[in-house]
Amino acid sequence: MSDAEDRELDRRIEERARHLWEAAGKPKGQMDEFREEARQLIALEEDPKFATRPVKEATADTDGAESGIALENQGEFPTLTDQGETTAEPKWPRQRNDDGT
């Protein structure tokens, strides 16, 4: 990249960062974060496929099967039922009479 192109890129980054900063309500001391976000946005605009990678084909040894870890973790996902919703409420012991009944 030439010096002129570098200066143009820096100008675009600063301009985008300023717009992001203003849209966020002009928070103090956070301009570096907005510059980084602007840098990433501009990079994605210039080459949207840069951050993508092709899906790997299944190899002969896996044959497209899921790994054992995926099967082990299968039962660890939360459900729509909260804990304790399906269990009965605890029963208190019946009060006994003085004669023990």
C-alpha positions in Angstrom: 0.0 0.0 0.0 1.3 3.4 -0.9 1.5 6.4 1.6 -1.5 8.0 -0.1 -3.6 4.8 0.2 -2.5 4.5 3.9 -3.6 8.1 4.6 -6.9 7.5 2.8 -7.6 4.4 4.8 -6.7 6.2 8.1 -9.1 9.0 7.1 -11.9 6.5 6.4 -11.2 4.7 9.7 -11.3 8.0 11.7 -14.5 9.1 10.0 -16.2 5.8 10.6 -15.0 5.8 14.2 -16.3 9.3 14.8 -19.8 8.3 13.4 -19.8 5.2 15.6 -18.8 7.3 18.6 -21.4 9.9 18.0 -24.1 7.2 17.5 -23.1 5.7 20.9 -23.7 9.0 22.7 -20.0 10.3 22.6 -18.7 8.3 25.6 -15.5 9.6 27.0 -12.2 7.7 26.8 -13.5 5.0 24.4 -12.4 6.3 21.0 -9.8 3.5 20.7 -12.5 0.9 20.8 -14.5 2.7 18.1 -11.4 3.0 16.0 -10.8 -0.7 16.2 -14.5 -1.4 15.4 -14.3 0.9 12.4 -11.1 -0.8 11.2 -12.8 -4.2 11.3 -15.9 -2.9 9.6 -13.9 -1.3 6.8 -11.8 -4.5 6.4 -15.0 -6.6 6.0 -16.4 -4.1 3.5 -13.3 -4.3 1.4 -13.0 -8.1 1.5 -16.1 -9.8 2.9 -14.7 -13.3 2.2 -11.5 -12.7 4.1 -13.0 -13.9 7.4 -14.6 -17.0 6.0 -13.1 -20.4 5.5 -14.3 -23.4 3.5 -16.0 -26.3 5.3 -13.7 -29.3 5.5 -14.8 -32.4 3.8 -15.3 -35.6 5.8 -12.2 -37.7 5.9 -12.1 -41.4 5.4 -11.5 -42.1 9.1 -14.5 -40.1 10.3 -16.9 -40.9 7.4 -19.0 -37.9 8.4 -19.9 -39.4 11.8 -20.2 -37.2 14.9 -17.4 -37.4 17.4 -17.9 -39.2 20.7 -17.8 -35.8 22.5 -20.8 -34.6 20.6 -22.8 -37.7 21.7 -21.6 -37.4 25.3 -22.8 -33.8 25.5 -26.1 -34.6 24.0 -28.0 -34.8 27.3 -26.5 -31.6 28.8 -28.6 -29.1 27.1 -31.2 -27.2 29.1 -34.9 -28.0 28.6 -38.0 -25.8 28.7 -38.9 -27.3 32.1 -37.4 -25.7 35.2 -35.8 -27.8 37.9 -38.4 -29.2 40.2 -41.4 -28.5 38.0 -41.9 -32.2 37.3 -41.4 -33.4 40.9 -44.2 -33.6 43.4 -44.2 -31.2 46.3 -42.8 -32.7 49.5 -45.4 -34.2 51.8 -45.3 -33.3 55.4 -45.8 -36.2 57.8 -49.3 -36.4 59.2 -49.8 -35.1 62.6 -50.3 -37.8 65.1 -52.8 -37.8 67.8 -51.8 -38.3 71.4 -52.7 -41.9 71.2 -50.1 -42.4 68.4 -52.6 -42.8 65.5 
